């Protein structure tokens, strides 16, 4: 996976901070590639929320199976 996606080992690293401390989340960017990495550090399923507003309009794709997630929505305006 690292050989196919150079952003795993190069470029910028930006940590996200979900309220659930059992979830590690960060964004890696290199050239035109952006990777969102989310890891459950617990042995149990964990709920969490991430602020992905900077990615509004993008569609996340799971790297191993190619499953498309719902498009990231813009945050509601107050």
C-alpha positions in Angstrom: 0.0 0.0 0.0 2.9 2.4 0.8 4.4 1.8 -2.7 1.1 2.7 -4.4 0.4 5.8 -2.3 3.5 7.9 -1.8 1.6 10.2 0.6 1.9 7.6 3.3 5.6 8.3 3.7 6.1 11.8 2.2 4.6 15.2 2.3 2.7 16.9 5.1 1.1 15.3 8.2 -1.9 16.9 9.9 -3.4 15.3 13.0 -7.2 15.5 13.6 -8.4 15.4 17.1 -11.7 13.5 17.6 -13.1 13.7 21.1 -12.8 9.9 21.5 -9.1 9.4 22.5 -9.3 5.8 21.3 -9.4 6.9 17.7 -6.3 8.2 15.9 -6.9 10.3 12.8 -4.7 12.2 10.5 -4.4 13.6 7.0 -1.3 13.0 4.8 -0.7 15.1 1.6 1.9 14.7 -1.1 1.6 16.4 -4.5 -2.0 15.8 -5.7 -2.7 12.9 -3.3 -4.6 13.3 0.0 -5.0 10.5 2.4 -7.3 10.4 5.5 -6.1 7.8 7.9 -8.4 6.7 10.8 -7.3 4.0 13.2 -9.3 2.5 16.0 -6.8 1.9 18.9 -9.4 0.0 20.9 -10.3 -3.7 20.5 -13.9 -2.6 20.5 -15.9 -0.6 17.9 -15.7 3.1 18.7 -18.0 6.0 17.8 -16.3 9.3 16.7 -16.9 12.4 14.7 -14.3 14.3 12.6 -14.5 17.9 11.2 -13.9 17.3 7.5 -15.3 20.6 6.3 -12.1 21.4 4.4 -12.9 18.4 2.2 -16.5 19.3 1.4 -17.6 18.0 -1.9 -15.0 15.2 -2.0 -15.8 11.5 -1.9 -13.7 9.3 0.4 -12.6 5.9 -1.0 -11.4 3.1 1.2 -8.0 2.1 -0.1 -8.1 -1.7 0.4 -11.5 -2.5 -1.1 -12.2 0.6 -3.1 -15.5 1.2 -1.3 -16.9 4.7 -1.8 -18.2 6.5 1.3 -20.8 9.3 1.1 -19.6 12.6 -0.2 -18.3 15.0 2.5 -21.0 17.6 3.1 -20.4 21.3 3.8 -21.1 22.2 7.4 -24.5 23.8 8.0 -24.6 27.5 8.0 -25.8 29.2 11.2 
